[in-house]
Amino acid sequence: MSTEAAEEAPKDAHPDAHDVLNPATGEVVATVPATTPHQVDAAVARATRAQRTWAALAPADRARQLRRFAAVVDDHTEELALLEVKEAGHTLGTARWEAANVRDLLDYAAGGVERLNGRQIPVPGGLDITLLEPLGVVGVIAPWNYPLPIAVWATAPALAAGNAVLLKPAETTPLTALRLAELAREAGLPDGLLQVLPGAGPVTGTALVDHPGVAKIVFTGSTRVGKEIMARCAAQVKRVTLELGGKSPNIVFADSDLEAAAAATPMSFLDNSGQDCCARSRILVQRQVYDRFLELLAPAVESVVVGDPLDEKTHMGPLISRRQLDRVRSLAGPELSGIRGTAPTGPGFWFPPTVLTGLAPDAPAVREEIFGPVAVVLPFEDEDDAVRLANATEYGLSGSLWTRDVGRAIRVSRAVQAGNLSVNSHSSVRYWTPFGGYKQSGLGRELGPDALAAFTETKNVFFSTEA
């Protein structure tokens, strides 16, 4: 779920605003003012005041307000979904899932408010307890690829833990975030508790990261930008959670159900037009079934319907922007051989489903995160070779493996360096389980039962009983 959190504005754009384009048509659907550093400073002040009020609420009251927020979102899921289609080019089915996921995330986080427990630790001479206290103001920098749910991955648990949130969406996809903040106010959350700060990463994002009143930054985006943010946070010893790039493997062993593996493979890298850091973009197939797998894969890829995101028969929509389309073309152009589906040729940012074959392991398309509807296929010899190829990347976010051998599934799952693996399926993200990466795919974990604790400070208190 990552690439650049925000693209640079066109050189001729007004410096104080950004045009939001419909990726399916290239048409301008909105113009959104940018947040200046001075406005960021004012937003931090408002958030600080709101956070004190919010944190002082009884846990049951805070949970009740979050559930009310979830209920208001539930009443507006279709509106949010259509807005996501318009600004991000997602298919209608995907966008509806995203809007419902926001509702579910808020409900799940609300359930953790009254379970955010400290501990009593046995010590001599007294009683020792720990308290989990909110950090204060949390900055969330969300990406354009899944702008609505990923923003709430951090926002929901941060609010549940008693923090205020300043959310900076990507320039290309600010509309759902702005609407979400309106719904929060409609639900009765304190004014200033959840604020959205649209703007360019180098201006608005930098002001948010550098502000001394912001206790933590949660960033989803490219590894390059993540490193820059981590360095800036280090200057203040500021907490940071990073969800960065990926080049995930899909490992197919000869003993697997090849028909099932081939049928599931296309959407493992084509979901959201491949603009997903969990995309299984490196397909590793055991050599003795390599040719047969490609025979099964070709019709599955060619049958993917690419077109109007509002058509419920569509499987895949456009890329987010001209810039992203140019990058995908540069790494997976027609001069490379493989399997290709079809895509519209009119207005919009379209690229066909593509599986590249015959590439060397060090080819750019094999090594680099393309962030488009493109996968590469490489053969492997045995289990050790599969693990070697799977780990031959700077990333380690997700992956899949297909085998009927339970022992092999356990061994390979332990050996592959990735934070999220799936056996005989392609599932990666569930809001009730932890999510995050190894190596340069990120730092920390989001979601799951421990999500709220990531937005707290542990305080230890000792009471002497030896007066």
C-alpha positions as CSV (number, residue, x, y, z in Angstrom):
1,M,0.0,0.0,0.0
2,S,2.8,2.4,-0.8
3,T,4.6,4.7,-3.2
4,E,5.3,8.4,-2.9
5,A,2.8,9.7,-0.3
6,A,2.3,12.8,-2.5
7,E,3.4,13.7,-6.0
8,E,4.9,17.1,-6.8
9,A,2.4,19.6,-8.1
10,P,2.8,20.6,-11.8
11,K,5.2,23.5,-12.3
12,D,2.4,25.8,-13.6
13,A,0.0,25.0,-10.8
14,H,-1.0,27.7,-8.3
15,P,1.3,27.3,-5.3
16,D,-1.6,27.5,-2.8
17,A,-3.9,24.8,-4.4
18,H,-3.8,21.5,-6.1
19,D,-6.1,20.1,-8.8
20,V,-7.5,16.7,-8.1
21,L,-7.9,14.6,-11.3
22,N,-10.2,11.7,-12.1
23,P,-7.7,9.0,-13.2
24,A,-10.2,7.4,-15.6
25,T,-10.7,10.6,-17.6
26,G,-7.9,13.0,-16.7
27,E,-10.6,15.6,-15.9
28,V,-10.3,18.0,-12.9
29,V,-12.9,17.1,-10.3
30,A,-11.8,19.5,-7.5
31,T,-9.2,22.1,-6.6
32,V,-8.1,21.9,-3.0
33,P,-6.2,24.7,-1.1
34,A,-2.8,23.7,0.3
35,T,-2.0,24.1,4.0
36,T,0.8,26.5,4.8
37,P,3.4,25.9,7.6
38,H,1.7,28.7,9.5
39,Q,-1.6,26.9,9.3
40,V,0.1,23.7,10.4
41,D,1.3,25.5,13.5
42,A,-2.3,26.7,14.2
43,A,-3.7,23.2,13.6
44,V,-1.2,21.7,16.2
45,A,-2.4,24.3,18.7
46,R,-6.0,23.4,18.2
47,A,-5.2,19.7,18.3
48,T,-3.4,20.1,21.6
49,R,-6.4,21.7,23.2
50,A,-8.8,19.1,21.8
51,Q,-6.6,16.3,22.9
52,R,-6.6,17.3,26.5
53,T,-10.4,17.3,26.6
54,W,-10.6,14.0,24.7
55,A,-8.0,12.2,26.9
56,A,-9.9,13.4,30.0
57,L,-13.1,11.5,29.0
58,A,-14.0,8.3,30.8
59,P,-12.9,5.4,28.6
60,A,-16.5,4.3,28.0
61,D,-17.4,7.8,26.8
62,R,-14.5,7.9,24.4
63,A,-15.5,4.5,23.1
64,R,-19.1,5.6,22.7
65,Q,-18.1,8.6,20.6
66,L,-15.9,6.5,18.3
67,R,-18.8,4.1,17.8
68,R,-21.0,7.0,16.9
69,F,-18.3,8.1,14.4
70,A,-18.4,4.6,12.9
71,A,-22.2,4.7,12.7
72,V,-22.1,8.0,10.8
73,V,-19.5,6.6,8.4
74,D,-21.8,3.6,7.9
75,D,-24.6,6.0,6.8
76,H,-22.2,7.5,4.2
77,T,-20.3,4.4,2.9
78,E,-21.8,4.8,-0.6
79,E,-20.9,8.5,-0.8
80,L,-17.3,7.8,0.4
81,A,-17.0,4.9,-2.1
82,L,-18.0,7.1,-5.0
83,L,-15.7,9.8,-3.9
84,E,-12.8,7.2,-3.8
85,V,-13.7,6.1,-7.3
86,K,-13.6,9.7,-8.5
87,E,-10.3,10.7,-7.0
88,A,-8.3,7.4,-7.0
89,G,-9.8,5.4,-9.9
90,H,-10.6,2.4,-7.8
91,T,-13.2,0.0,-9.0
92,L,-16.6,0.4,-7.3
93,G,-16.3,-2.9,-5.5
94,T,-12.9,-2.0,-4.1
95,A,-14.1,1.4,-3.0
96,R,-17.2,0.0,-1.3
97,W,-14.9,-2.4,0.6
98,E,-12.7,0.5,1.6
99,A,-15.5,2.6,3.0
100,A,-16.9,-0.3,5.0
101,N,-13.4,-1.1,6.2
102,V,-13.2,2.5,7.7
103,R,-16.4,1.8,9.6
104,D,-15.1,-1.5,10.9
105,L,-11.7,-0.1,11.9
106,L,-13.4,2.6,14.0
107,D,-15.6,0.0,15.7
108,Y,-12.6,-2.3,16.3
109,A,-10.6,0.5,17.8
110,A,-13.5,1.6,20.0
111,G,-13.5,-1.9,21.5
112,G,-10.0,-1.4,22.6
113,V,-10.5,1.8,24.6
114,E,-11.7,0.0,27.7
115,R,-9.1,-2.7,27.3
116,L,-6.0,-0.5,27.2
117,N,-4.7,-1.9,30.4
118,G,-1.4,-1.3,32.3
119,R,0.1,-4.0,34.5
120,Q,0.8,-4.7,38.2
121,I,4.4,-6.0,38.5
122,P,5.5,-7.9,41.7
123,V,8.3,-6.0,43.4
124,P,9.7,-6.1,47.0
125,G,8.8,-3.3,49.3
126,G,5.7,-2.0,47.6
127,L,3.3,-2.1,44.7
128,D,4.4,-1.3,41.1
129,I,2.0,-0.5,38.3
130,T,2.3,0.7,34.7
131,L,0.0,3.3,33.0
132,L,-0.5,3.6,29.3
133,E,-0.9,7.3,28.5
134,P,-1.6,9.0,25.2
135,L,1.2,10.6,23.3
136,G,-0.6,13.8,22.5
137,V,-0.8,14.9,18.9
138,V,-0.1,12.3,16.1
139,G,0.7,13.2,12.5
140,V,-0.6,10.8,9.9
141,I,0.8,11.1,6.3
142,A,-1.4,8.9,4.0
143,P,-0.7,7.7,0.5
144,W,-2.8,7.9,-2.7
145,N,-3.1,4.2,-3.4
146,Y,-5.6,3.4,-0.7
147,P,-6.2,6.9,0.7
148,L,-9.3,6.2,2.8
149,P,-8.5,3.0,4.7
150,I,-4.8,3.5,5.2
151,A,-5.5,6.9,6.7
152,V,-7.7,5.3,9.3
153,W,-5.3,2.5,10.0
154,A,-3.5,5.0,12.2
155,T,-6.2,7.5,12.9
156,A,-8.6,5.0,14.6
157,P,-6.2,3.5,17.2
158,A,-4.6,6.9,17.8
159,L,-8.0,8.5,18.6
160,A,-8.9,5.4,20.7
161,A,-5.8,5.7,22.8
162,G,-6.7,9.3,23.6
163,N,-4.7,11.3,21.0
164,A,-5.5,14.0,18.5
165,V,-4.7,13.4,14.8
166,L,-3.5,15.7,12.1
167,L,-4.0,13.9,8.8
168,K,-2.1,14.9,5.7
169,P,-3.5,13.2,2.6
170,A,-1.6,12.9,-0.7
171,E,-2.1,15.8,-3.1
172,T,-3.8,13.6,-5.6
173,T,-6.4,12.1,-3.2
174,P,-7.5,14.5,-0.5
175,L,-11.2,14.4,-1.0
176,T,-12.2,11.3,1.1
177,A,-10.0,12.5,4.0
178,L,-11.7,15.9,4.0
179,R,-15.1,14.3,4.0
180,L,-14.1,12.0,6.8
181,A,-13.2,14.9,9.0
182,E,-16.6,16.4,8.3
183,L,-18.2,13.2,9.4
184,A,-16.2,13.2,12.6
185,R,-17.5,16.6,13.4
186,E,-21.1,15.5,12.5
187,A,-20.6,12.5,14.9
188,G,-19.8,14.9,17.7
189,L,-16.0,14.5,18.1
190,P,-14.4,17.5,19.7
191,D,-13.5,20.3,17.3
192,G,-9.8,20.1,16.4
193,L,-9.4,16.5,17.4
194,L,-9.2,15.2,13.8
195,Q,-8.0,17.8,11.3
196,V,-7.0,17.3,7.6
197,L,-4.1,19.2,6.2
198,P,-4.0,19.0,2.4
199,G,-0.8,20.1,0.7
200,A,2.5,19.1,-0.8
201,G,4.8,16.8,1.0
202,P,7.9,19.0,1.0
203,V,5.9,21.9,2.4
204,T,2.9,20.7,4.5
205,G,4.3,17.3,5.2
206,T,7.7,18.7,6.3
207,A,6.1,21.3,8.6
208,L,4.1,18.5,10.2
209,V,7.1,16.2,10.7
210,D,9.3,18.9,12.1
211,H,6.7,20.4,14.5
212,P,7.8,20.0,18.1
213,G,4.2,19.7,19.2
214,V,3.7,16.5,17.1
215,A,4.6,13.5,19.2
216,K,4.6,10.8,16.5
217,I,4.5,10.5,12.7
218,V,2.9,7.6,10.9
219,F,3.9,7.5,7.2
220,T,2.8,5.2,4.4
221,G,4.7,5.8,1.2
222,S,8.0,5.2,-0.6
223,T,11.1,3.9,1.1
224,R,13.0,6.9,-0.1
225,V,10.6,9.4,1.5
226,G,10.3,7.2,4.6
227,K,14.0,7.4,5.1
228,E,13.9,11.2,4.9
229,I,11.1,11.3,7.5
230,M,12.8,8.9,9.8
231,A,16.0,11.1,9.7
232,R,13.9,14.3,10.4
233,C,12.2,12.6,13.3
234,A,15.5,11.4,14.7
235,A,16.5,15.0,15.3
236,Q,13.8,15.3,17.9
237,V,13.8,11.6,19.0
238,K,10.3,11.5,17.7
239,R,8.4,8.2,17.3
240,V,7.7,7.0,13.9
241,T,5.9,4.1,12.2
242,L,6.7,3.5,8.5
243,E,4.9,1.3,6.0
244,L,7.0,1.5,2.9
245,G,7.7,-0.3,-0.4
246,G,7.5,-4.0,-1.4
247,K,8.5,-6.4,-4.1
248,S,6.6,-9.5,-2.8
249,P,7.1,-13.1,-3.9
250,N,4.4,-15.5,-5.0
251,I,6.1,-18.9,-4.6
252,V,4.5,-21.8,-6.5
253,F,5.8,-25.3,-5.8
254,A,5.4,-28.3,-8.1
255,D,3.2,-30.1,-5.6
256,S,0.6,-27.3,-5.3
257,D,-2.8,-27.1,-6.9
258,L,-1.5,-25.4,-10.0
259,E,-5.0,-24.6,-11.3
260,A,-5.9,-22.8,-8.1
261,A,-2.6,-21.0,-7.9
262,A,-2.8,-19.8,-11.5
263,A,-6.4,-18.7,-11.1
264,A,-5.6,-16.6,-8.0
265,T,-2.4,-15.1,-9.3
266,P,-3.8,-12.2,-11.5
267,M,-5.5,-10.3,-8.7
268,S,-2.6,-10.9,-6.4
269,F,-0.8,-8.2,-8.4
270,L,-3.6,-6.5,-10.3
271,D,-5.7,-5.4,-7.4
272,N,-5.9,-1.6,-7.4
273,S,-4.1,-1.7,-10.8
274,G,-1.0,-3.1,-9.1
275,Q,-0.6,0.1,-6.9
276,D,-0.3,-1.9,-3.8
277,C,2.9,-2.5,-1.8
278,C,1.7,-6.0,-1.0
279,A,1.3,-6.9,-4.7
280,R,2.8,-10.3,-5.4
281,S,4.8,-8.9,-8.3
282,R,7.5,-11.6,-8.4
283,I,6.0,-15.0,-9.3
284,L,8.5,-17.8,-8.5
285,V,7.6,-21.1,-10.1
286,Q,9.3,-24.5,-9.6
287,R,11.0,-25.3,-12.9
288,Q,9.3,-28.7,-13.6
289,V,5.9,-27.0,-13.7
290,Y,7.0,-23.6,-15.1
291,D,5.6,-24.1,-18.6
292,R,2.4,-25.6,-17.4
293,F,1.8,-22.8,-15.0
294,L,2.3,-20.2,-17.7
295,E,-0.2,-22.1,-19.9
296,L,-2.8,-21.8,-17.0
297,L,-1.9,-18.2,-16.2
298,A,-2.2,-16.7,-19.7
299,P,-6.0,-17.0,-20.0
300,A,-6.5,-15.9,-16.4
301,V,-4.6,-12.7,-17.0
302,E,-6.2,-12.1,-20.4
303,S,-9.7,-12.4,-18.9
304,V,-9.2,-9.5,-16.5
305,V,-11.7,-6.8,-17.4
306,V,-10.0,-3.3,-17.4
307,G,-12.3,-0.3,-17.8
308,D,-14.8,2.1,-16.3
309,P,-14.3,1.9,-12.5
310,L,-18.1,2.5,-12.0
311,D,-19.0,-0.6,-14.0
312,E,-19.5,-3.5,-11.5
313,K,-18.1,-5.9,-14.1
314,T,-14.7,-4.2,-14.1
315,H,-11.8,-5.9,-12.4
316,M,-9.2,-3.2,-12.8
317,G,-9.2,0.5,-13.3
318,P,-6.6,3.1,-14.3
319,L,-3.4,4.2,-12.7
320,I,-3.5,7.2,-10.5
321,S,-1.7,9.7,-12.8
322,R,0.3,10.4,-15.9
323,R,3.5,10.3,-13.9
324,Q,2.7,6.9,-12.6
325,L,1.8,5.6,-16.1
326,D,5.1,6.9,-17.5
327,R,7.0,5.1,-14.8
328,V,5.2,1.8,-15.5
329,R,5.8,2.1,-19.2
330,S,9.5,2.8,-18.6
331,L,9.9,-0.5,-16.7
332,A,7.5,-2.8,-18.6
333,G,7.2,-1.5,-22.1
334,P,6.0,-3.5,-25.1
335,E,9.6,-4.4,-26.0
336,L,9.6,-6.9,-23.2
337,S,8.0,-10.3,-23.8
338,G,5.3,-12.0,-21.8
339,I,1.5,-12.2,-21.3
340,R,-0.5,-9.0,-21.8
341,G,-4.2,-8.3,-21.3
342,T,-6.0,-5.3,-22.7
343,A,-6.8,-1.8,-21.5
344,P,-8.7,1.2,-22.8
345,T,-6.7,3.5,-25.1
346,G,-8.7,6.8,-24.7
347,P,-8.5,9.5,-22.0
348,G,-7.2,8.4,-18.6
349,F,-4.1,6.7,-17.3
350,W,-4.4,3.1,-18.6
351,F,-2.0,0.2,-18.7
352,P,-2.8,-3.4,-19.5
353,P,-2.3,-6.4,-17.1
354,T,1.2,-7.6,-17.9
355,V,3.3,-10.7,-16.9
356,L,6.9,-10.5,-18.0
357,T,8.9,-13.6,-18.8
358,G,12.5,-14.4,-19.8
359,L,14.1,-11.7,-17.6
360,A,17.4,-12.0,-15.7
361,P,17.1,-11.9,-11.9
362,D,18.9,-8.5,-11.9
363,A,16.7,-6.9,-14.5
364,P,15.1,-3.5,-13.4
365,A,11.6,-4.9,-13.6
366,V,12.6,-7.8,-11.3
367,R,14.3,-5.6,-8.7
368,E,12.4,-2.4,-8.6
369,E,8.9,-1.7,-7.2
370,I,7.0,-0.9,-10.4
371,F,3.7,0.0,-8.6
372,G,1.6,-0.9,-11.6
373,P,-0.3,-3.9,-13.1
374,V,3.0,-5.8,-13.8
375,A,4.5,-9.0,-12.5
376,V,7.6,-11.0,-13.5
377,V,7.9,-14.8,-13.6
378,L,11.2,-16.6,-12.6
379,P,11.9,-20.3,-12.3
380,F,13.5,-21.9,-9.3
381,E,15.0,-25.4,-8.7
382,D,14.2,-26.4,-5.1
383,E,13.1,-25.1,-1.7
384,D,16.4,-23.5,-0.9
385,D,16.5,-21.8,-4.3
386,A,13.0,-20.5,-3.8
387,V,13.9,-19.0,-0.4
388,R,17.0,-17.5,-1.9
389,L,15.1,-15.8,-4.7
390,A,12.3,-14.7,-2.4
391,N,14.8,-13.0,-0.1
392,A,16.9,-11.4,-2.9
393,T,15.4,-8.0,-2.4
394,E,15.7,-5.0,-0.1
395,Y,12.0,-5.3,0.7
396,G,10.2,-7.7,3.0
397,L,6.5,-6.8,3.3
398,S,4.4,-9.7,2.2
399,G,4.3,-12.9,0.1
400,S,2.5,-16.1,-0.7
401,L,3.4,-19.7,-1.1
402,W,1.5,-22.5,-2.7
403,T,2.1,-26.1,-1.6
404,R,0.3,-29.2,-0.3
405,D,3.2,-30.1,2.0
406,V,2.4,-28.7,5.5
407,G,6.1,-29.1,6.6
408,R,7.3,-27.2,3.6
409,A,4.8,-24.4,4.2
410,I,6.1,-24.1,7.8
411,R,9.7,-24.2,6.8
412,V,9.4,-21.6,3.9
413,S,7.2,-19.3,6.0
414,R,9.9,-19.2,8.6
415,A,12.6,-18.7,6.1
416,V,11.1,-15.9,3.9
417,Q,11.9,-12.5,5.3
418,A,8.6,-10.8,5.2
419,G,6.1,-9.5,7.8
420,N,3.0,-10.9,6.2
421,L,2.7,-14.3,4.5
422,S,-0.2,-16.3,3.2
423,V,-0.2,-20.0,2.4
424,N,-2.4,-21.2,-0.5
425,S,-4.0,-17.7,-0.7
426,H,-3.1,-14.1,-1.2
427,S,-4.5,-12.4,1.9
428,S,-2.3,-9.7,3.5
429,V,-4.2,-7.2,5.5
430,R,-6.9,-7.8,8.1
431,Y,-7.6,-5.0,10.6
432,W,-7.6,-7.5,13.5
433,T,-4.1,-8.8,12.8
434,P,-0.8,-7.0,12.8
435,F,0.7,-5.6,9.6
436,G,4.2,-4.3,8.8
437,G,7.4,-5.1,7.0
438,Y,10.9,-6.5,7.4
439,K,14.0,-4.7,6.0
440,Q,13.3,-1.6,4.0
441,S,9.6,-2.3,3.9
442,G,9.1,-0.4,7.1
443,L,9.3,0.0,10.8
444,G,6.8,-1.0,13.4
445,R,3.4,-2.6,13.1
446,E,-0.1,-1.3,12.4
447,L,-3.5,-2.9,13.0
448,G,-4.3,-5.9,15.3
449,P,-4.9,-6.1,19.0
450,D,-1.8,-4.1,19.9
451,A,-2.5,-1.1,17.7
452,L,-3.6,1.2,20.4
453,A,-0.5,0.6,22.5
454,A,1.6,2.0,19.7
455,F,0.1,5.4,20.4
456,T,0.8,5.4,24.1
457,E,3.7,6.1,26.5
458,T,4.3,3.6,29.3
459,K,4.6,5.2,32.7
460,N,5.9,3.2,35.7
461,V,4.7,4.1,39.2
462,F,6.0,2.5,42.5
463,F,4.1,2.8,45.8
464,S,6.2,2.0,48.8
465,T,4.6,0.0,51.6
466,E,7.5,0.5,54.0
467,A,6.5,3.8,55.6
